[in-house]
Amino acid sequence: CFHFFPNPIERFNAVNQHHKSYLASVTIPKCFEDSGGSTPTNRDKSRNTGGRVALLDVHFQSGKTITPVLNRFLNPALKRNDEVWVVTGSGHHVMVGHQRREGGGVLFNAVKRYLEDREAEMALEFRIGKDTSGGKNKSSGGAFLVRKKVS
């Protein structure tokens, strides 16, 4: 039903409105680790308790529409929260058409390029989320954990 929203901003709002009541009832834990990918540092341990974490679901966007969506919603989310999850999906179920898998999915790769291109400009850092449940996506991403760089 989200494909009935031709405007990518309206589509983003509809997808995220769908999650609003559930997200209001849960707390997403902070989980950013130090740049080495090892145990959080003492400074990071204090950041991992409490804090505000947001979720931006960009499903149903395309490589073409993701830039205006992230331009509009990512920076405000980073200003209001310590960490932001940008959920793309892994692209594992799209094998044909314009969104076919591109070594991780077209949308996943478009978001990764967006974050890489703006990492210095926006003073942000990010990690690729992994499915640790042992499911189908255990070795691929499908989300990015983003935060403002800690000085």
Solvent accessible surface area in square Angstrom, and as a share of the most:
residue,aa,sasa,rsa
1,C,111,0.66
2,F,31,0.13
3,H,132,0.59
4,F,170,0.71
5,F,71,0.30
6,P,115,0.72
7,N,65,0.34
8,P,29,0.18
9,I,29,0.14
10,E,92,0.41
11,R,26,0.09
12,F,8,0.04
13,N,71,0.36
14,A,21,0.17
15,V,3,0.02
16,N,26,0.13
17,Q,113,0.50
18,H,130,0.58
19,H,51,0.23
20,K,124,0.53
21,S,92,0.59
22,Y,141,0.53
23,L,49,0.24
24,A,90,0.69
25,S,85,0.55
26,V,56,0.32
27,T,120,0.69
28,I,40,0.20
29,P,94,0.59
30,K,16,0.07
31,C,58,0.35
32,F,1,0.01
33,E,68,0.30
34,D,28,0.14
35,S,102,0.66
36,G,68,0.65
37,G,51,0.49
38,S,67,0.43
39,T,94,0.55
40,P,28,0.18
41,T,55,0.32
42,N,126,0.65
43,R,126,0.46
44,D,0,0.00
45,K,103,0.43
46,S,78,0.50
47,R,61,0.22
48,N,40,0.20
49,T,103,0.60
50,G,61,0.58
51,G,45,0.44
52,R,155,0.57
53,V,23,0.13
54,A,22,0.17
55,L,47,0.24
56,L,16,0.08
57,D,10,0.05
58,V,0,0.00
59,H,61,0.27
60,F,81,0.34
61,Q,4,0.02
62,S,21,0.14
63,G,31,0.30
64,K,180,0.76
65,T,27,0.15
66,I,2,0.01
67,T,50,0.29
68,P,60,0.38
69,V,0,0.00
70,L,1,0.01
71,N,86,0.44
72,R,142,0.52
73,F,40,0.17
74,L,0,0.00
75,N,46,0.24
76,P,49,0.31
77,A,1,0.00
78,L,7,0.03
79,K,151,0.64
80,R,145,0.53
81,N,22,0.11
82,D,50,0.26
83,E,1,0.00
84,V,0,0.00
85,W,49,0.17
86,V,0,0.00
87,V,34,0.19
88,T,7,0.04
89,G,17,0.17
90,S,6,0.04
91,G,11,0.11
92,H,58,0.26
93,H,130,0.58
94,V,37,0.21
95,M,123,0.55
96,V,122,0.70
97,G,46,0.44
98,H,146,0.65
99,Q,41,0.18
100,R,137,0.50
101,R,88,0.32
102,E,82,0.37
103,G,72,0.70
104,G,8,0.07
105,G,2,0.02
106,V,26,0.15
107,L,16,0.08
108,F,16,0.07
109,N,22,0.11
110,A,10,0.08
111,V,0,0.00
112,K,66,0.28
113,R,119,0.43
114,Y,8,0.03
115,L,0,0.00
116,E,83,0.37
117,D,104,0.54
118,R,54,0.20
119,E,58,0.26
120,A,91,0.70
121,E,142,0.64
122,M,29,0.13
123,A,49,0.38
124,L,0,0.00
125,E,25,0.11
126,F,28,0.11
127,R,73,0.27
128,I,60,0.30
129,G,12,0.12
130,K,115,0.49
131,D,48,0.25
132,T,130,0.75
133,S,97,0.63
134,G,51,0.49
135,G,32,0.30
136,K,165,0.70
137,N,37,0.19
138,K,131,0.55
139,S,96,0.62
140,S,24,0.16
141,G,11,0.10
142,G,16,0.15
143,A,15,0.12
144,F,0,0.00
145,L,8,0.04
146,V,0,0.00
147,R,8,0.03
148,K,71,0.30
149,K,106,0.45
150,V,40,0.23
151,S,144,0.93
